[in-house]
Amino acid sequence: MQVAVDRKDTIFYPDPSRIIARFLFTDNNRASEIIRSVMEMSDEDALLALKQTLRDYSMRHRNISKIFEKHFNKIAHLILEMDMDPESFDYSRRILIGSYFTMEYSIESAAFFNPSIMEHPDQKEIGPGQLRVILSFRATGEGHISSIVFRTGVLDADGKPTLQPIGKLLEEAEHIRRHVYQKESFAHKLDEMLGVGGIIPPALIMDKLNDEFTYRELCDCIDETRKTLHLASDKEILFNQITWLASSHYELEFSLDTNISERVIYPVSLNERNEIEDARFVKFTDDNGECKYYATYTAYDGNTILPKMLETSDFYHFKVSPLHGEISVNKGMALFPRKINGKYAMLCRLDGYNNYIAFSDHLKIWREAKLLQQPKFPWEFIQIGNGGSPIETEEGWLVITHGVGPMREYVLGAALFDINHPEKEIGRLKNPLLMPNAKEREGYVPNVVYSCGSMVHNSHLIIPYAMSDYASTYATINLKELLEELKNSR
């Protein structure tokens, strides 16, 4: 029997008008020429140029002059090298210079896809049977740079959403704070990443650091070590990899006056400068009843991937850090929403073809995994993976899967696992739960439906999903009907 899927009419399209103001920099020589040109302008001409710029862009960004000043501060060291004091510049000249080092970037001009859905931390002022939710999306713009963005709304008793209006003044985090590192765990992750044969030993740097150190202290130590050694260019690899790893820890804080739809988690660290891929959000409940939201995602710098974790309790303040351990090497990690038998549990895909399950005493250290599922049916012969974190039901752990079959067609499936021993499969759909239809198969990557996280609301399974890596929509399924089908599919 085919489980009935109720596709909804709501579609989330990419919107090229949603923009952020990014720092623009080419090289020191060109930047110095620009600064010199602005400084040679008369006060009258400089003020006119500034007024025109503010007139054109002040309605497109929240406090654009503050952004200009921040970007001015990023190049202030060049002004010192030109034998000028940046502190002596008046405010107008500072922000005018900053405007020349600023560009607009359309964060979702190419695609708006791979969504997940979760319960909102604020459930006040809603009606009976309703639930306020947050949806996360992977937004992709020019150059295929991907970031995380959000939408929010209220589901009625039948799972139909009333979406909150979308804010237009997008904002990156107001404050970015670097992490304080523990030397022992940092050194372990470095060993996992690279092996050190043929390259100067990491101990040459690590031994100079305290048991706890900051990003700035690490960079200073690298600079000092570099000066004492005569290294060929290929021997710079270790320095670059240590800095690459260190940049992956940071915290983000958004202004309290932003709507959640205006908050953009744009790549910050070196290892995610190309993409923040496919965040799988889950509301996690600890043993003491405390709730927090985690998202596992893949950082990509154009060459190397790094599994990372994002955590928040309010969607204003976020902590970001890499996942450690031998199995933290591939895409598609998805955390269970609570501990199982005293351990954290994670779905993962070590080899790119099969589903695995892992258990750990530590949230961010994952060392061993067991094979959970292999491709079994024709529609998943190429690959099987998870479609987000497992969902706890009375019958067991419900996992939405994705399968890849002929013509590289991505479809969604479902499987059920034992509640106390989730490494044991109870049942698995023999046929896809959802396949791309005629409207969904055309897009940036044809023939793909894909989800990063579903949820249950009032006996309905809510599945948000992407349509061919271009836009997103959602569907609802009767949970009881799906669970009965899974139990009968043993």
JORASUL-V782318 format. One record per helix or strand. SS is the DSSP state (hx for helix, st for strand). FROM is the first residue (numbers start at 1). TO is the last residue. If there is no record, write none. Layout:
BEGIN
SS/FROM/TO
SS/FROM/TO
END
This chain:
BEGIN
st/6/7
st/12/12
st/19/23
hx/28/39
hx/43/57
hx/64/74
hx/76/81
hx/86/88
hx/91/99
st/102/106
st/111/119
st/131/140
hx/142/144
st/146/155
st/161/163
st/171/171
st/175/178
st/180/182
hx/183/194
hx/203/206
st/212/214
hx/215/228
hx/233/246
st/250/253
hx/260/262
st/263/263
st/265/265
hx/270/272
st/275/285
st/291/300
st/305/312
st/317/322
st/324/324
st/334/335
st/340/340
st/343/348
st/355/360
st/362/362
st/365/365
st/369/373
hx/378/380
st/383/386
st/391/393
st/396/404
hx/406/408
st/410/417
st/425/428
st/434/434
st/448/450
st/454/457
st/460/467
st/471/478
hx/479/487
END
